[in-house]
Amino acid sequence: MARIAVIGAGMGAMAAAARLAVAGHRVAVYERTDTYGGAVRRFERDGFGFDTGPGLLTLPAVYRDLFVKTGKEPLEDCVELVQVDPSARHVFADGTEVSLPNASRAGVVAALDEALGAGAGERWGDFLVRAREAWDRTRRPLLEEPLWPDWQVLAEKEPYPAVPHKRLLRTRRAGTLSEIGAWELRDERLAALLDSAALGHGLDPRTTPASAAVLPYMEHAFGTWYVRGGVRELARAVYERCVRRRVQFVFGAEVARILEKDGRAAGVELTDGTVAEADFVVAGVAPDALGRFVPGTALRGGDEVPPQPGRTSRLTVLLALRGGRPGGTAHRTVVHAQDQQAEWELVFGGSGEAVARPTVTVLRPDDPALVPDAAHEAVVLSSVIPAGPPQGAREVLDRHAENMIEAAGRAVPGLRDRILWTEVLTPAAVEEATGAVGGAIPAPALAAGAGRLLHPGNATTLTGLFTVGGWSHPGGGLPHAGMSGALVAGLIVEGPGFRGSQ
């Protein structure tokens, strides 16, 4: 039985802790804040409740596997999962709207044909077939296996089977999501549908490799799910599973450094001087924090560390509304920007200016647990913005929040007249919850694109020290966090020969 110190109580860290405890190890989690869950938090006021991190779940099989492997009670005995249908309603810049059924290719094709015109659904359906091929080629190395030592193979080869496109006597193939939209989908609204899948993860569609086609495919193939009571309930269930497996949690415990002895990790020292010896250390932290804990230790990704993408964050606006949620309301609505190119320039160019009519995701859960009574509604708006404080920070963020409310009004009639109060959560709130500088939110790992969207492997150059969570393989997102925990547990329990789930 080994002693294992886990830094942070994020979803990936807790997933690793539960699996390691079941394997017979003595696990202690040191969390600098006063609660668990990392970015998966809840804001409560006046009887209203809001998810302030992820609001929906994809690939629930990851957490089903975690609960099967760590106890007798399956996931559905601990939380109630509800499949969201429609998966999303989209309001495009030209006013066109479409609601896409959850996990139904035929339904999606029919809905797109009806809303956008004959042929639109077929083009999207054909795209999903190609996206599935990219998924089949990358699923194991990007989700189920430790990062390959020769990760450059994943960086160089584009798994998306792009359709040849003839232009000016030249034949070209799409290498980015924007090019897929222009050359294969051939409809600005379909292109916006695809681009929003990248933007939602903080990725620039103009430079994101075509392999990111797997992101909308995952939602289409495996469905979109809501956790009754909010996604925070999933964090609670994972935390309680850890506690039942005798994982020890120490909250308000900030790690100052990772101890090293004879060339391997030997425990942690807290800022109050407390020392906890350990045989292994699992760090659920951003890369910049790791260097502070153990100077000179490098993340491992083969011969060198995969390059890291630029960082974005989110601005979140919580709305307490008078008046109940109308029947038939979509759980999720994406209101697309009036000028996508201008939005991308501001978000990814780091100008520090508010976007006039941004892309806004509107979440309107049908959940009595989140409102004081049926005569009120709790709504969450979110928009991607650069990480870190902009120049004139609060003024810019307040202006962007106002622009988000205006944009959301296209999806929620009479929105402003219904507002009781608002709460604006800036990147600073994300930084406080996760410790990531500037409130940066990690993107999921993706192949191709010269490896810009691969993340460092879970092992490090210091023996016995592993990294877990969104800033290491396989990247950000709830399902990826769960897989990260499984990979780290496998590497510790089975050793460096571990090759992932079968």
Backbone torsions as a table, in degrees:
resi	resn	phi	psi	omega
1	MET	NA	123.8	-179.1
2	ALA	-98.5	153.0	172.1
3	ARG	-91.8	130.1	-176.4
4	ILE	-128.8	125.5	175.9
5	ALA	-102.5	126.3	179.5
6	VAL	-111.3	126.8	179.2
7	ILE	-96.4	114.1	179.4
8	GLY	97.6	147.2	-179.5
9	ALA	-117.6	39.5	173.0
10	GLY	-72.0	176.7	-174.7
11	MET	-64.1	-41.9	178.6
12	GLY	-66.0	-41.1	-179.7
13	ALA	-64.9	-42.2	179.6
14	MET	-68.9	-36.2	177.3
15	ALA	-61.6	-41.2	177.1
16	ALA	-66.6	-42.9	-177.7
17	ALA	-60.5	-44.6	-179.3
18	ALA	-63.3	-43.9	-179.1
19	ARG	-66.6	-39.4	-179.7
20	LEU	-68.7	-37.0	179.2
21	ALA	-65.4	-40.6	178.4
22	VAL	-63.8	-30.6	178.9
23	ALA	-76.0	-0.2	174.5
24	GLY	101.8	6.7	-178.7
25	HIS	-90.3	157.4	178.0
26	ARG	-95.4	112.9	-169.7
27	VAL	-116.2	132.4	174.3
28	ALA	-126.7	132.5	-179.1
29	VAL	-108.2	128.5	179.9
30	TYR	-112.2	111.6	-175.4
31	GLU	-116.5	126.4	-175.0
32	ARG	-71.8	-25.3	177.6
33	THR	-90.8	-171.3	-176.0
34	ASP	-99.8	11.8	-179.6
35	THR	-152.4	176.0	-177.1
36	TYR	-102.3	172.3	170.6
37	GLY	106.8	-13.1	-178.0
38	GLY	61.2	-121.9	-179.0
39	ALA	-76.1	-10.9	-177.3
40	VAL	-85.7	87.7	-175.4
41	ARG	-120.9	174.9	177.1
42	ARG	-135.4	140.8	174.1
43	PHE	-112.3	131.2	-178.8
44	GLU	-128.0	138.4	177.6
45	ARG	-164.1	132.7	173.3
46	ASP	54.4	34.5	179.2
47	GLY	86.0	-3.1	176.3
48	PHE	-95.3	146.9	175.5
49	GLY	-133.0	142.5	-176.1
50	PHE	-139.4	135.6	165.0
51	ASP	-72.0	129.9	179.0
52	THR	-105.6	-3.1	173.2
53	GLY	-114.5	-135.7	177.3
54	PRO	-59.0	139.8	-180.0
55	GLY	-106.7	-11.8	-179.0
56	LEU	-138.4	164.0	-177.2
57	LEU	-125.1	131.6	169.2
58	THR	-112.5	163.8	-178.9
59	LEU	48.6	56.0	179.5
60	PRO	-62.0	-16.0	179.0
61	ALA	-58.2	-28.0	178.7
62	VAL	-61.2	-44.3	-178.7
63	TYR	-81.2	-28.1	171.6
64	ARG	-60.6	-42.8	178.8
65	ASP	-63.7	-41.2	178.2
66	LEU	-57.9	-44.6	-176.7
67	PHE	-73.6	-34.6	175.7
68	VAL	-63.4	-40.8	-175.0
69	LYS	-80.3	-12.3	-174.0
70	THR	-120.0	7.6	178.6
71	GLY	173.9	179.0	-176.3
72	LYS	-82.0	-29.8	-176.1
73	GLU	-83.2	122.0	176.1
74	PRO	-69.8	167.8	-177.3
75	LEU	-55.8	-43.8	-175.5
76	GLU	-68.2	-13.4	172.2
77	ASP	-81.1	-14.8	-175.2
78	CYS	-106.6	-29.1	175.9
79	VAL	-140.8	159.7	175.6
80	GLU	-102.4	118.4	177.9
81	LEU	-97.3	133.6	-179.6
82	VAL	-124.3	125.0	178.0
83	GLN	-76.3	127.0	-175.8
84	VAL	-82.0	125.2	179.3
85	ASP	-143.2	118.7	5.5
86	PRO	-69.9	158.7	177.9
87	SER	-61.6	-40.1	177.8
88	ALA	-164.6	148.9	170.0
89	ARG	-106.1	134.7	-179.6
90	HIS	-116.3	130.7	175.4
91	VAL	-113.6	109.7	-174.1
92	PHE	-86.5	168.9	-174.8
93	ALA	-60.7	-32.0	-178.4
94	ASP	-85.7	5.5	179.2
95	GLY	93.7	-10.7	177.3
96	THR	-63.9	141.9	177.7
97	GLU	-126.7	149.0	173.8
98	VAL	-150.1	138.2	174.3
99	SER	-108.8	124.9	-174.7
100	LEU	-100.6	121.4	178.1
101	PRO	-60.4	155.1	-178.1
102	ASN	-83.8	122.9	171.3
103	ALA	56.4	41.2	177.5
104	SER	-136.6	103.4	-179.6
105	ARG	-62.3	-45.7	-179.4
106	ALA	-62.3	-41.3	179.2
107	GLY	-64.9	-40.6	179.1
108	VAL	-65.5	-44.6	179.3
109	VAL	-59.0	-45.6	-179.3
110	ALA	-64.7	-42.3	-179.4
111	ALA	-64.2	-41.2	179.8
112	LEU	-69.0	-39.3	177.0
113	ASP	-61.1	-43.0	-178.3
114	GLU	-67.4	-40.1	-174.9
115	ALA	-84.2	-37.6	-172.0
116	LEU	-109.5	-10.2	179.7
117	GLY	112.8	154.0	-177.9
118	ALA	-56.4	136.3	178.8
119	GLY	99.4	-24.5	-179.0
120	ALA	-64.5	-43.7	-179.6
121	GLY	-64.3	-39.9	179.5
122	GLU	-64.6	-40.8	179.0
123	ARG	-63.8	-41.6	178.0
124	TRP	-67.1	-40.8	178.3
125	GLY	-62.3	-40.5	177.7
126	ASP	-65.3	-37.2	176.4
127	PHE	-61.7	-42.8	180.0
128	LEU	-62.1	-34.3	176.8
129	VAL	-63.2	-43.4	178.3
130	ARG	-68.8	-37.1	177.7
131	ALA	-62.7	-35.5	177.7
132	ARG	-63.6	-38.0	178.5
133	GLU	-62.8	-40.9	176.4
134	ALA	-63.4	-40.2	177.5
135	TRP	-61.4	-47.3	-178.9
136	ASP	-61.4	-33.5	-178.0
137	ARG	-77.2	-25.7	-172.0
138	THR	-115.7	-9.9	-173.6
139	ARG	-54.8	-51.6	-176.4
140	ARG	-66.0	-51.9	-177.2
141	PRO	-68.0	-23.7	-176.8
142	LEU	-98.3	-14.8	-178.4
143	LEU	-128.3	-35.3	-167.2
144	GLU	-109.5	-7.1	-178.9
145	GLU	-124.8	151.8	170.6
146	PRO	-58.2	152.9	-178.9
147	LEU	-58.8	129.4	-179.2
148	TRP	-60.0	140.8	173.7
149	PRO	-56.9	-35.4	176.3
150	ASP	-96.7	56.4	-176.0
151	TRP	-59.8	-18.4	180.0
152	GLN	-60.2	-24.9	176.8
153	VAL	-61.7	-41.0	177.0
154	LEU	-68.3	-29.8	-177.0
155	ALA	-74.7	-31.7	-170.6
156	GLU	-91.7	-32.4	-172.1
157	LYS	-96.8	125.6	178.3
158	GLU	-85.1	116.9	-176.6
159	PRO	-81.0	-13.9	-178.3
160	TYR	-78.7	123.1	-177.4
161	PRO	-81.2	77.8	-175.5
162	ALA	-63.3	146.6	178.7
163	VAL	-80.1	132.7	177.4
164	PRO	-57.9	136.8	-177.9
165	HIS	-126.2	119.6	-179.5
166	LYS	-92.4	129.3	179.8
167	ARG	-150.8	122.5	179.3
168	LEU	52.3	50.9	176.4
169	LEU	66.0	12.2	177.5
170	ARG	-118.0	146.4	175.3
171	THR	-106.0	122.9	-178.0
172	ARG	-128.0	160.2	176.1
173	ARG	-125.2	142.9	-179.5
174	ALA	-61.5	130.6	177.2
175	GLY	-114.1	-10.1	178.6
176	THR	-131.9	166.9	178.1
177	LEU	-63.1	-40.2	179.4
178	SER	-60.4	-37.5	179.3
179	GLU	-70.4	-34.7	173.8
180	ILE	-59.9	-45.1	-179.6
181	GLY	-60.9	-43.9	-176.2
182	ALA	-74.6	-39.8	-170.4
183	TRP	-97.8	-25.9	-176.0
184	GLU	-111.0	-39.9	-178.8
185	LEU	-84.9	-36.6	171.2
186	ARG	54.7	41.7	175.6
187	ASP	-157.2	126.0	-175.3
188	GLU	-59.3	-32.2	-178.8
189	ARG	-75.7	-39.7	174.3
190	LEU	-63.8	-40.1	177.8
191	ALA	-61.6	-40.9	178.5
192	ALA	-64.5	-37.1	176.8
193	LEU	-59.6	-44.6	179.0
194	LEU	-69.5	-45.6	-178.5
195	ASP	-59.9	-34.5	-178.0
196	SER	-65.8	-26.6	177.5
197	ALA	-65.5	-35.3	177.1
198	ALA	-76.7	-47.5	-177.3
199	LEU	-58.9	-36.7	179.5
200	GLY	-60.6	-22.8	176.4
201	HIS	-100.2	11.0	179.3
202	GLY	77.3	26.7	-176.7
203	LEU	-110.5	142.2	179.2
204	ASP	-83.3	113.4	-177.5
205	PRO	-59.3	-23.9	-178.5
206	ARG	-71.6	-24.4	-177.7
207	THR	-120.9	-9.7	-180.0
208	THR	-71.0	129.3	-176.6
209	PRO	-62.0	156.0	-179.7
210	ALA	-58.7	-22.3	178.9
211	SER	-59.3	-18.7	177.8
212	ALA	-67.4	-3.0	172.4
213	ALA	-57.0	-21.4	179.1
214	VAL	-66.6	-21.6	-176.6
215	LEU	-67.8	-53.3	174.8
216	PRO	-67.5	-28.3	178.9
217	TYR	-64.4	-41.1	179.9
218	MET	-57.4	-45.5	179.3
219	GLU	-64.2	-42.7	-178.3
220	HIS	-65.1	-45.3	-172.6
221	ALA	-77.5	-37.7	-172.3
222	PHE	-110.3	-2.0	175.4
223	GLY	83.2	166.4	176.7
224	THR	-116.2	132.5	-171.7
225	TRP	-125.9	148.3	174.3
226	TYR	-115.6	141.9	176.2
227	VAL	-97.5	116.6	-177.5
228	ARG	-56.6	129.7	-174.8
229	GLY	94.0	-6.7	-179.3
230	GLY	104.2	156.2	-177.4
231	VAL	-63.9	-21.6	174.5
232	ARG	-55.5	-28.4	178.1
233	GLU	-64.2	-31.9	175.9
234	LEU	-65.4	-43.2	177.2
235	ALA	-60.6	-41.9	178.3
236	ARG	-60.1	-44.6	-177.8
237	ALA	-63.7	-40.6	179.0
238	VAL	-67.0	-41.4	177.2
239	TYR	-60.1	-46.2	-179.0
240	GLU	-66.5	-33.2	175.9
241	ARG	-64.0	-40.9	177.0
242	CYS	-60.4	-45.6	-178.7
243	VAL	-61.5	-41.7	178.8
244	ARG	-64.5	-28.4	178.3
245	ARG	-88.2	11.8	175.2
246	ARG	70.0	28.9	170.0
247	VAL	-74.1	133.1	179.0
248	GLN	-92.3	131.8	177.3
249	PHE	-112.7	133.3	175.7
250	VAL	-122.5	107.2	-178.6
251	PHE	-92.6	158.1	-175.6
252	GLY	66.8	27.1	-176.5
253	ALA	-116.8	99.9	-178.5
254	GLU	-93.1	127.9	-179.4
255	VAL	-80.1	131.6	177.6
256	ALA	-93.6	-39.2	178.9
257	ARG	-159.5	160.0	174.5
258	ILE	-97.0	129.4	-178.1
259	LEU	-76.8	148.1	-179.9
260	GLU	-131.8	136.4	178.5
261	LYS	-146.6	128.6	178.2
262	ASP	53.2	38.1	174.5
263	GLY	79.9	16.8	177.4
264	ARG	-144.1	161.2	177.8
265	ALA	-63.5	138.2	-174.8
266	ALA	-131.3	9.6	179.4
267	GLY	137.4	-166.6	-179.0
268	VAL	-134.2	152.8	171.9
269	GLU	-118.0	129.1	-179.8
270	LEU	-86.7	165.6	-177.9
271	THR	-65.7	-20.7	177.7
272	ASP	-87.4	5.1	177.8
273	GLY	94.3	-7.8	178.7
274	THR	-64.9	136.2	178.6
275	VAL	-114.4	130.3	176.0
276	ALA	-121.5	110.6	-179.9
277	GLU	-75.7	148.8	-179.0
278	ALA	-154.9	157.7	176.2
279	ASP	-88.9	-25.7	175.8
280	PHE	-138.9	150.1	174.2
281	VAL	-125.6	131.6	177.0
282	VAL	-115.9	119.4	-174.6
283	ALA	-108.5	113.2	175.6
284	GLY	-96.4	65.5	-173.7
285	VAL	-133.8	164.4	175.3
286	ALA	-71.6	155.6	-175.7
287	PRO	-56.6	-36.7	-177.6
288	ASP	-65.7	-29.8	178.2
289	ALA	-71.5	-34.3	-177.8
290	LEU	-60.6	-40.2	179.2
291	GLY	-63.7	-28.5	177.3
292	ARG	-75.7	-33.9	-178.0
293	PHE	-73.8	-40.1	-179.0
294	VAL	-137.0	87.6	-180.0
295	PRO	-54.5	133.2	177.3
296	GLY	92.3	-10.4	178.0
297	THR	-82.7	135.4	-177.9
298	ALA	-113.5	146.4	169.5
299	LEU	-70.0	146.0	-174.5
300	ARG	-107.9	132.3	175.6
301	GLY	-142.4	38.4	-175.0
302	GLY	100.9	-138.3	-179.6
303	ASP	-68.6	-27.9	177.9
304	GLU	-148.1	167.9	-177.2
305	VAL	-82.1	135.2	175.5
306	PRO	-57.1	142.2	178.5
307	PRO	-63.9	150.2	-177.6
308	GLN	-104.1	144.6	-179.1
309	PRO	-74.7	167.9	173.4
310	GLY	-64.3	161.2	-171.1
311	ARG	-110.8	136.4	174.3
312	THR	-127.7	166.8	178.3
313	SER	-135.5	-164.8	179.3
314	ARG	-134.3	145.7	167.3
315	LEU	-104.7	127.3	-176.3
316	THR	-119.2	130.9	178.5
317	VAL	-117.9	120.1	178.2
318	LEU	-96.6	129.5	-176.4
319	LEU	-120.3	120.0	170.5
320	ALA	-94.3	117.9	-173.0
321	LEU	-113.6	142.0	167.8
322	ARG	-82.3	145.4	-176.5
323	GLY	96.0	136.4	-177.1
324	GLY	-75.7	167.3	178.2
325	ARG	-73.4	121.5	-178.5
326	PRO	-64.7	145.8	176.9
327	GLY	-61.3	143.6	179.8
328	GLY	82.2	3.4	179.0
329	THR	-68.9	134.8	176.3
330	ALA	-68.7	139.4	177.7
331	HIS	-62.8	-43.4	-177.5
332	ARG	-125.6	130.3	173.6
333	THR	-125.8	133.0	174.2
334	VAL	-106.6	116.5	176.1
335	VAL	-96.7	113.3	-173.2
336	HIS	-80.1	148.2	-178.2
337	ALA	-61.5	147.8	176.0
338	GLN	-69.4	-32.1	179.6
339	ASP	-135.8	93.8	-176.0
340	GLN	-61.4	-45.0	-176.6
341	GLN	-60.2	-41.3	178.4
342	ALA	-64.7	-40.3	178.1
343	GLU	-62.1	-45.7	-179.1
344	TRP	-62.4	-39.0	179.4
345	GLU	-61.4	-41.2	-178.4
346	LEU	-73.7	-41.2	-176.6
347	VAL	-72.5	-47.2	-173.1
348	PHE	-96.5	-11.1	174.6
349	GLY	-87.7	-11.1	176.4
350	GLY	67.0	35.3	-176.7
351	SER	-71.9	-22.7	-178.6
352	GLY	78.0	18.0	178.2
353	GLU	-106.2	154.1	177.3
354	ALA	-74.9	143.2	177.0
355	VAL	-83.6	130.1	-173.8
356	ALA	-62.6	-52.5	179.1
357	ARG	-131.2	80.7	-171.5
358	PRO	-76.3	166.2	167.4
359	THR	-72.0	126.8	-176.2
360	VAL	-128.9	131.1	172.0
361	THR	-96.2	126.1	-177.7
362	VAL	-111.0	118.4	178.1
363	LEU	-108.1	123.2	-178.9
364	ARG	-128.5	75.8	-176.2
365	PRO	-66.9	141.5	174.1
366	ASP	-90.9	82.5	-170.6
367	ASP	-145.3	104.2	-179.6
368	PRO	-58.7	-21.2	-178.7
369	ALA	-69.3	-14.3	-173.8
370	LEU	-103.5	2.5	-178.8
371	VAL	-133.3	154.9	-179.8
372	PRO	-67.4	-30.9	178.2
373	ASP	-165.7	178.3	-175.2
374	ALA	-70.2	-8.7	-179.5
375	ALA	-92.4	14.2	179.8
376	HIS	-138.4	163.2	179.9
377	GLU	-140.6	141.3	176.7
378	ALA	-108.8	123.0	-175.9
379	VAL	-126.1	139.5	177.9
380	VAL	-118.3	125.6	174.0
381	LEU	-107.9	140.0	176.1
382	SER	-140.0	149.2	-178.4
383	SER	-147.5	142.0	179.8
384	VAL	-81.6	132.1	177.7
385	ILE	-138.3	166.9	176.9
386	PRO	-63.0	148.1	175.5
387	ALA	-71.0	153.8	177.5
388	GLY	85.9	162.2	-179.2
389	PRO	-76.0	132.6	175.2
390	PRO	-76.0	170.0	173.7
391	GLN	-64.5	138.0	-175.4
392	GLY	61.6	43.3	-164.1
393	ALA	-42.2	-63.3	-170.1
394	ARG	-64.5	-40.1	-179.5
395	GLU	-62.3	-43.7	180.0
396	VAL	-65.4	-44.6	-178.5
397	LEU	-66.7	-39.1	177.4
398	ASP	-64.5	-39.2	178.4
399	ARG	-66.1	-40.3	178.1
400	HIS	-65.2	-38.7	178.0
401	ALA	-62.6	-41.3	176.8
402	GLU	-62.8	-39.7	177.7
403	ASN	-64.8	-35.3	177.0
404	MET	-64.2	-43.3	179.2
405	ILE	-63.5	-40.9	178.1
406	GLU	-62.3	-45.3	179.7
407	ALA	-63.9	-41.6	-179.2
408	ALA	-64.3	-24.3	177.8
409	GLY	-61.3	-21.0	175.7
410	ARG	-70.3	-21.6	-179.2
411	ALA	-104.4	-22.7	-177.6
412	VAL	-123.5	93.1	-178.0
413	PRO	-56.5	137.0	178.2
414	GLY	68.0	24.3	-173.4
415	LEU	-57.4	-51.3	-174.5
416	ARG	-60.8	-36.9	-178.2
417	ASP	-69.1	-18.6	-177.4
418	ARG	-93.5	-9.0	-172.2
419	ILE	-72.0	123.7	171.8
420	LEU	-86.8	-48.0	176.4
421	TRP	-160.4	161.6	178.4
422	THR	-128.2	155.7	172.9
423	GLU	-135.1	126.0	-178.1
424	VAL	-105.8	123.5	178.3
425	LEU	-108.2	118.6	-174.7
426	THR	-95.5	175.2	174.3
427	PRO	-55.7	-25.1	177.4
428	ALA	-61.8	-34.4	177.7
429	ALA	-68.4	-36.4	176.7
430	VAL	-66.0	-42.3	179.3
431	GLU	-62.8	-40.2	179.3
432	GLU	-63.5	-40.0	-177.1
433	ALA	-74.6	-37.5	-170.8
434	THR	-110.8	-20.2	-176.6
435	GLY	83.6	-2.8	-180.0
436	ALA	-73.4	128.6	-176.3
437	VAL	-58.4	130.0	178.1
438	GLY	73.9	7.8	-178.0
439	GLY	70.8	25.7	-178.9
440	ALA	-63.7	143.9	179.7
441	ILE	-118.0	122.7	-175.7
442	PRO	-72.9	145.0	176.1
443	ALA	-89.1	158.5	175.0
444	PRO	-67.9	154.1	178.4
445	ALA	-68.2	139.5	178.6
446	LEU	-136.8	148.5	177.9
447	ALA	-81.7	170.7	177.7
448	ALA	66.6	-162.1	179.2
449	GLY	60.8	31.7	179.9
450	ALA	60.9	18.9	177.1
451	GLY	80.5	11.2	-177.8
452	ARG	-61.6	-26.3	-176.4
453	LEU	-110.9	18.3	166.4
454	LEU	-86.8	156.2	179.5
455	HIS	-118.8	154.1	-178.5
456	PRO	-57.5	147.3	178.0
457	GLY	-61.4	161.8	-174.9
458	ASN	-74.7	-21.8	174.0
459	ALA	-84.9	154.3	178.4
460	THR	-122.2	178.6	179.7
461	THR	-75.4	-9.6	174.5
462	LEU	-96.8	115.5	-179.2
463	THR	-55.1	134.1	178.2
464	GLY	88.0	-4.1	178.6
465	LEU	-109.4	125.6	-179.8
466	PHE	-126.4	153.6	175.6
467	THR	-113.6	149.1	-176.3
468	VAL	-142.0	156.1	177.0
469	GLY	102.4	-172.5	-169.7
470	GLY	-63.8	-22.0	-177.0
471	TRP	-91.8	2.4	174.2
472	SER	-127.4	173.9	-178.8
473	HIS	-55.0	131.4	7.0
474	PRO	-101.8	27.7	172.7
475	GLY	98.0	-166.6	-170.8
476	GLY	-85.1	160.6	-179.4
477	GLY	115.2	150.7	-177.6
478	LEU	-58.4	-49.2	179.2
479	PRO	-64.2	-35.8	-179.9
480	HIS	-67.3	-36.0	176.6
481	ALA	-62.2	-44.4	178.7
482	GLY	-61.8	-39.8	178.0
483	MET	-67.9	-36.1	177.6
484	SER	-59.4	-43.9	177.8
485	GLY	-62.2	-39.2	178.9
486	ALA	-65.3	-39.7	-179.0
487	LEU	-67.5	-43.6	-179.8
488	VAL	-64.6	-43.5	177.8
489	ALA	-60.5	-41.4	178.6
490	GLY	-63.5	-40.8	-179.8
491	LEU	-65.9	-34.7	179.7
492	ILE	-77.6	-44.3	-175.5
493	VAL	-73.3	-43.4	-175.2
494	GLU	-100.5	-13.0	178.3
495	GLY	92.1	-179.4	-174.1
496	PRO	-63.0	-13.4	177.6
497	GLY	-80.1	-3.8	-179.4
498	PHE	-60.5	132.2	-176.8
499	ARG	-119.2	13.7	174.7
500	GLY	96.2	177.8	-177.8
501	SER	-70.3	154.9	-179.0
502	GLN	-107.1	NA	NA
